[in-house]
Structures are given as C-alpha cells and as structure tokens.
Amino acid sequence: MNGWIVGYLVGGIVVVVVVLVLLALIFEARRTAIKAEEIAAGLRVARDRSDPLQALDDTAGAVERITELAATARSVLAGGGPA
C-alpha cells in the first residue's frame, strides 16, 4: 500500500506541475494577443496618418504642370511668344 501512496503523490505532483505550466502558457498567450492587438492598432494609426503621402506623386505632377504653364505665361507676357 505504501507504493500506491507514493505513486499517487508523484502523479498528483505531475498533474499540478502540468496544470501550472498550462496556466502559464495560457497567461502568456493572452498577454501576447493583447500586445499584438496594440501593435496592430498602432500600425493602423500610422497607415491612416500616412495616407496623404499616397497623393504626393499627384501633387508633384500638378506642381510641374503649374510651373510649366507659369513659364509659358511669363514668356507670352514678356512678348517672347509661346515657349
């Protein structure tokens, strides 16, 4: 009977250790999920704040066209005719 008691004690200790390890894993997984959501939220904010940069090429093209038209207008007004 003494062997059975030792076996039950060892088995109980193993079960407790496994439960503690599983609880630690679950806790860390939950913490990681929260951090991942915070990071994703930060990335969404950064994406939203950088959206105007997507129109930078369009703006640069418009500036070039305006500059060319201004140069043409200057040339015409100065009497040099169309450039």
LUMTOR-496795 format. One record per residue (C-alpha): residue in one letter; x negated, y, z. Coordinates in Angstrom, 3 decimals. Last residue first. Layout:
% LUMTOR-496795
("A"; (X; Y; Z)) ...
//
This chain:
% LUMTOR-496795
("A"; (-7.803; 78.756; -75.257)) ("P"; (-4.834; 80.656; -76.616)) ("G"; (-5.652; 84.207; -77.694)) ("G"; (-8.542; 86.255; -76.438)) ("G"; (-6.480; 89.296; -75.558)) ("A"; (-7.180; 89.213; -71.818)) ("L"; (-3.570; 88.236; -71.240)) ("V"; (-3.950; 85.232; -73.536)) ("S"; (-7.167; 84.105; -71.852)) ("R"; (-5.733; 84.590; -68.398)) ("A"; (-2.613; 82.638; -69.362)) ("T"; (-4.739; 79.775; -70.726)) ("A"; (-6.837; 79.722; -67.549)) ("A"; (-3.650; 79.759; -65.446)) ("L"; (-2.243; 76.889; -67.528)) ("E"; (-5.405; 74.838; -66.988)) ("T"; (-5.379; 75.574; -63.257)) ("I"; (-1.683; 74.685; -62.979)) ("R"; (-2.296; 71.400; -64.823)) ("E"; (-5.253; 70.564; -62.566)) ("V"; (-3.245; 71.407; -59.446)) ("A"; (-0.396; 69.181; -60.618)) ("G"; (-2.788; 66.297; -61.174)) ("A"; (-4.266; 66.759; -57.690)) ("T"; (-0.777; 66.789; -56.176)) ("D"; (0.181; 63.591; -57.968)) ("D"; (-3.032; 61.948; -56.802)) ("L"; (-2.366; 63.107; -53.220)) ("A"; (1.145; 61.639; -53.165)) ("Q"; (0.014; 58.491; -51.327)) ("L"; (-1.663; 60.717; -48.730)) ("P"; (1.809; 61.810; -47.609)) ("D"; (2.402; 58.245; -46.341)) ("S"; (-0.479; 58.461; -43.840)) ("R"; (1.694; 59.236; -40.818)) ("D"; (4.074; 56.402; -41.591)) ("R"; (1.244; 53.901; -42.013)) ("A"; (-0.422; 55.031; -38.774)) ("V"; (2.885; 54.724; -36.922)) ("R"; (3.455; 51.233; -38.374)) ("L"; (-0.075; 50.247; -37.367)) ("G"; (0.565; 51.412; -33.815)) ("A"; (3.778; 49.386; -33.683)) ("A"; (1.909; 46.325; -34.947)) ("I"; (-0.730; 46.816; -32.244)) ("E"; (1.937; 47.096; -29.548)) ("E"; (3.643; 43.967; -30.923)) ("A"; (0.339; 42.086; -30.854)) ("K"; (-0.256; 43.203; -27.266)) ("I"; (3.164; 41.865; -26.224)) ("A"; (2.534; 38.585; -28.043)) ("T"; (-0.870; 38.262; -26.370)) ("R"; (0.692; 38.751; -22.939)) ("R"; (3.289; 36.076; -23.716)) ("A"; (0.605; 33.694; -24.908)) ("E"; (-1.455; 34.428; -21.790)) ("F"; (1.484; 33.645; -19.489)) ("I"; (2.378; 30.494; -21.423)) ("L"; (-1.208; 29.274; -21.299)) ("A"; (-1.458; 29.969; -17.558)) ("L"; (1.832; 28.157; -16.959)) ("L"; (0.567; 25.195; -18.971)) ("V"; (-2.669; 25.086; -16.977)) ("L"; (-0.739; 25.251; -13.691)) ("V"; (1.617; 22.475; -14.810)) ("V"; (-1.330; 20.295; -15.844)) ("V"; (-3.055; 20.884; -12.497)) ("V"; (0.137; 20.040; -10.586)) ("V"; (0.620; 16.853; -12.620)) ("V"; (-2.980; 15.789; -12.036)) ("I"; (-2.634; 16.446; -8.301)) ("G"; (0.548; 14.392; -8.200)) ("G"; (-1.120; 11.526; -10.043)) ("V"; (-4.075; 11.607; -7.637)) ("L"; (-1.702; 11.624; -4.659)) ("Y"; (0.466; 8.867; -6.142)) ("G"; (-2.594; 6.739; -6.809)) ("V"; (-3.944; 7.318; -3.298)) ("I"; (-0.579; 6.301; -1.861)) ("W"; (-0.438; 3.211; -4.069)) ("G"; (-3.925; 2.165; -3.028)) ("N"; (-2.917; 2.338; 0.673)) ("M"; (0.000; 0.000; 0.000)) 
//
